[in-house]
Amino acid sequence: MRIIFMGTPEFSAPAIDSLVAAGHEIAAVFSQPDKPKGRGYAMTPPPVKVKALEYGIPVYQPKSMRDGEALAIFNDIKPDVGVVIAYGKILPQEILDAPKFGCINVHASLLPKYRGSAPIQWSVIDGESRTGVTTMQMDAGIDTGDMLLVSETDILPDETAGELHDRLSSMGAELIVRTLDALEKGELKPQKQDDSQSCYAKMLTKELCAVDWSRSAKEIHDQIRGLSPWPVATAVLEGKKLKLHRSAISAMDNPEARCGEIISLDPLTVRCGSGAIELLEVQAEGKKRMTAQDYLRGHKLDLGTILH
């Protein structure tokens, strides 16, 4: 099929490989504009642009999809279908309608749950045990279109959002190929979403990072892994911020200890509102990420110290 691909981040890039390998023609790629990154603020292309250029695919990076420029490109290319994966822009109806078969989106949740911009992270933060990817026929709403195909997977108990992101990215790349194959054969059976079952996965902010040690060990563990690798859960230790990159629910406990109290140094274990968690990887202010035991070699802590 003749495709216009729209995507921006690392999550989207593997789908380009899969579509090309399956014999589809990606006639053009739309991606967000390059952005300054790093200490030198060098203008850096998004991963989807980098991937497209590897294949020699023309890349367009319009600031707006509503000024007629994008529509003119669509009308010139005359794609069979638009494939949209984490593009980051809301598409006007004229763009959704431009391809012969409309636009198909790959969304990283089991719709209608976790519509919105951060479905992977919120599924982990909320302690879900199962997630997946869904292809849908796009409409004017935010992730409200008819569902096409679904691929499901378990969320592992200690899996971080970053690790789940990589698995779902691969699953999405495979699912869009299956979806287009079914589309070509006329085998797709779109299903309406049940809006009553929906929930919204709002954008992540640094306001979500601070750990409340009065919460249960599982809730805190889910927060830590759901916010890894960004924006990263945080605690305050001896007046300084400590980033918490990885944890595990501990079998150790001390019901007499206060919330946030260190009840073991080997391994580094902190009492929660109920239960306790082991801190596996941390990062002090101005330092690199490291194991908790490496951190303790350079920071003398005592049992009974309180994390806030």
C-alpha positions in Angstrom: 0.0 0.0 0.0 1.0 3.6 -0.6 1.4 5.2 2.9 2.0 8.6 4.5 3.5 7.9 7.9 3.1 10.3 10.7 5.2 9.9 13.9 7.9 11.5 16.0 9.5 9.6 19.0 11.5 6.4 19.3 8.3 4.5 19.9 7.2 5.1 16.3 10.4 4.4 14.5 10.4 0.5 14.4 7.1 0.6 12.5 8.9 2.1 9.5 11.2 -0.9 9.4 8.3 -3.3 9.6 6.3 -1.5 6.9 9.2 -1.4 4.5 10.1 -5.0 5.2 6.4 -6.0 4.5 6.7 -4.4 1.0 4.6 -1.3 1.6 5.6 2.0 0.0 6.1 4.9 2.5 5.8 7.8 0.1 6.4 10.5 2.8 6.9 10.9 6.5 5.5 13.7 8.7 7.3 14.4 11.9 7.6 17.1 14.5 10.2 19.8 13.9 13.8 19.4 15.1 14.3 20.6 18.7 17.3 21.8 20.6 18.8 19.2 22.9 21.7 18.7 25.3 24.0 21.2 26.9 24.8 22.9 23.6 21.2 23.0 22.5 22.1 21.6 19.1 19.1 21.2 16.9 18.3 17.5 16.9 16.0 15.6 14.5 13.3 13.3 16.0 13.9 9.5 15.8 11.3 9.0 13.1 13.0 11.6 10.8 16.3 9.9 11.3 14.8 6.5 10.5 13.0 7.9 7.4 16.2 9.4 6.0 17.9 6.1 6.4 15.5 4.8 3.7 15.6 8.0 1.6 12.0 8.8 2.4 11.0 12.4 2.0 10.3 14.1 5.4 8.0 17.0 6.1 8.0 18.8 9.5 5.1 21.4 9.3 4.4 23.6 12.3 0.7 23.3 11.5 -1.5 20.7 9.8 -4.2 23.2 9.3 -2.8 25.8 7.0 -3.4 23.9 3.7 0.3 22.9 3.2 0.0 19.4 4.6 -3.3 18.8 2.7 -1.7 19.8 -0.6 1.1 17.2 0.1 -1.5 14.5 0.8 -3.5 15.4 -2.4 -0.3 15.3 -4.4 0.9 11.9 -3.1 -2.6 10.4 -3.0 -1.9 7.8 -0.3 -4.0 4.7 0.2 -3.7 5.1 4.0 -2.2 7.3 6.6 -0.4 5.6 9.5 -0.2 7.6 12.7 2.0 6.5 15.7 2.6 9.1 18.4 2.8 12.0 16.0 2.0 14.6 18.6 -0.4 16.7 16.6 -4.1 16.7 16.3 -5.1 16.0 12.7 -8.0 18.1 11.1 -10.8 16.2 9.5 -9.5 17.1 6.0 -6.3 15.2 6.7 -8.1 12.2 8.2 -10.3 12.0 5.1 -7.5 12.6 2.5 -6.2 9.0 2.1 -8.3 6.4 0.4 -8.7 4.3 3.5 -8.4 7.2 6.0 -5.9 7.3 8.8 -5.0 4.4 11.1 -3.5 4.9 14.5 -1.4 2.6 16.7 -2.1 3.4 20.4 -0.2 1.8 23.3 -3.1 0.6 25.4 -6.1 -1.7 25.4 -8.6 0.9 24.3 -10.9 2.4 25.5 -8.7 2.4 28.6 -5.9 4.9 28.8 -6.7 7.2 25.9 -4.3 10.2 25.8 -0.6 11.0 25.8 1.0 8.7 28.4 -0.8 5.4 28.4 2.3 3.2 29.0 3.3 5.1 32.1 -0.1 5.4 33.6 -0.8 1.7 33.1 2.3 1.0 35.2 1.6 3.7 37.8 -1.9 2.4 38.3 -0.7 -1.1 38.9 -2.3 -2.7 35.8 -1.3 -6.3 35.2 -2.1 -6.3 31.5 -1.8 -3.9 28.6 -1.2 -4.0 24.8 -1.5 -2.0 21.6 -4.6 -1.2 19.6 -5.0 -0.1 16.0 -7.9 2.1 15.3 -9.6 4.0 12.5 -9.0 7.7 13.5 -11.8 10.1 13.9 -11.9 13.7 15.2 -11.8 12.7 18.9 -8.7 11.9 20.9 -8.2 8.1 20.7 -11.9 7.6 20.2 -12.0 5.9 16.8 -13.3 2.4 16.0 -10.9 -0.3 17.1 -9.4 -2.6 14.4 -6.9 -5.1 15.9 -5.5 -5.6 19.4 -2.3 -7.3 20.7 -2.1 -8.0 24.5 0.7 -8.6 26.9 1.3 -9.0 30.6 3.0 -6.1 32.5 5.7 -7.8 34.5 5.7 -7.0 38.3 9.1 -5.2 38.2 9.0 -3.9 34.7 9.6 -0.1 34.2 7.6 2.1 31.9 10.8 2.4 29.8 11.1 -1.4 29.4 7.4 -1.8 28.6 7.7 1.1 26.1 10.2 -0.9 24.1 8.1 -4.1 24.1 5.0 -2.2 23.0 6.9 -0.4 20.3 7.9 -3.7 18.8 4.3 -5.1 19.2 2.9 -2.0 17.6 5.2 -2.3 14.6 4.0 -5.9 14.1 0.4 -5.0 14.6 0.2 -2.2 12.0 1.5 -4.6 9.4 -1.2 -7.1 10.4 -3.8 -4.4 10.3 -2.8 -3.2 6.8 -2.7 -6.8 5.5 -6.3 -7.3 6.8 -7.3 -4.0 5.3 -6.1 -5.0 1.9 -8.0 -8.3 2.2 -11.2 -6.6 3.3 -11.1 -8.6 6.6 -11.2 -5.7 9.1 -14.2 -5.5 11.4 -14.2 -2.2 13.2 -15.6 -2.1 16.7 -17.0 0.9 18.4 -15.3 1.9 21.7 -17.4 1.7 24.9 -16.9 5.2 26.2 -18.1 4.2 29.6 -15.0 2.1 30.0 -12.6 4.8 29.0 -10.0 6.6 31.2 -7.6 9.4 30.2 -3.8 9.1 30.5 -2.8 12.7 31.1 0.7 14.0 30.2 3.4 13.4 32.8 4.8 16.3 34.8 7.5 16.6 37.5 4.7 17.3 40.0 4.0 13.5 40.0 7.6 12.6 41.1 7.6 13.2 44.9 7.0 9.9 46.8 4.5 9.9 49.6 5.9 7.3 52.0 2.5 6.9 53.7 1.3 5.0 50.7 1.6 1.2 50.4 4.8 -0.5 49.2 3.0 -1.6 46.0 1.7 1.9 45.2 5.2 3.4 45.7 6.9 0.7 43.7 4.4 1.2 40.8 5.1 5.0 41.0 8.8 4.5 40.8 8.7 2.1 37.8 6.0 4.0 36.1 8.1 7.2 36.1 11.2 5.5 34.9 13.1 6.6 32.8 11.3 10.0 32.9 10.5 12.1 34.9 11.7 9.8 37.7 10.3 9.4 41.2 12.0 11.4 43.9 12.5 11.5 47.7 14.3 13.9 50.0 17.2 12.5 52.0 19.0 14.7 54.5 17.7 17.8 52.8 18.7 16.8 49.2 16.7 15.3 46.4 17.3 11.7 45.6 16.0 10.2 42.4 14.6 6.7 42.6 15.1 4.8 39.4 14.4 1.2 40.3 12.8 -0.6 43.3 11.4 -3.9 44.4 8.8 -4.8 47.0 10.6 -6.2 50.0 9.7 -9.3 52.0 11.3 -7.4 55.0 9.1 -5.2 57.2 9.1 -3.4 60.5 5.6 -2.4 61.4 7.0 -0.3 64.3 9.0 1.9 61.9 7.8 5.2 60.7 6.8 5.9 57.1 10.0 6.6 55.1 12.3 5.1 57.7 15.3 3.1 56.5 14.9 -0.3 58.1 17.8 -2.0 56.4 21.1 -0.9 54.8 21.8 -4.3 53.1 19.7 -4.1 51.1 18.6 -0.5 51.3 15.0 -0.9 52.5 12.5 1.8 53.4 9.3 1.3 55.4 6.1 2.5 53.6 2.5 3.0 54.9 2.1 -0.7 54.6 5.0 -3.0 53.7 8.5 -1.9 52.6 10.4 -1.4 49.4 14.0 -2.1 48.5 15.7 0.7 46.6 17.8 -0.8 43.8 19.0 2.2 41.7 19.2 5.8 42.9 20.7 9.1 41.8 22.0 11.8 44.1 21.9 15.5 43.1 24.6 16.2 40.5 25.6 12.5 40.3 25.1 9.6 38.0 22.6 6.9 38.4 24.0 4.0 40.4 23.1 1.0 42.4 21.9 1.6 46.0 25.0 -0.3 47.3 27.3 1.9 45.3 25.5 4.9 46.6 25.9 3.7 50.2 29.7 3.3 49.7 29.9 7.1 49.2 27.1 8.2 51.6 27.1 7.0 55.1 23.5 6.4 56.3 22.2 5.1 59.6 19.3 2.8 60.3 16.4 5.0 61.3 17.2 7.8 58.8 13.9 9.2 57.4 13.3 9.8 53.7 10.7 12.5 53.0 
